[in-house]
């Protein structure tokens, strides 16, 4: 099964966050270097949405019926 990006947002510093379906992980990407800087795991089903709060914490929503706040 192929991994599909289900959501993405741009952080205030220009990095990009993505949430995916198959691997159920959340990544932070450096667009300048084209490298993944951080992989966060915790959801048990696909990540369907993500949002950046004013204090730079990130909220992800999943089909596992949970929201997670990452700091």
Buried (B, 14 or more C-beta within 10 A) or exposed (E): EEEEEBBEBEBEEEBBBBBBBEBBBBBBBBEEEEEEEEEBEBBEEBBBEBBBEEEEEBBBBBBBEEEBEBE
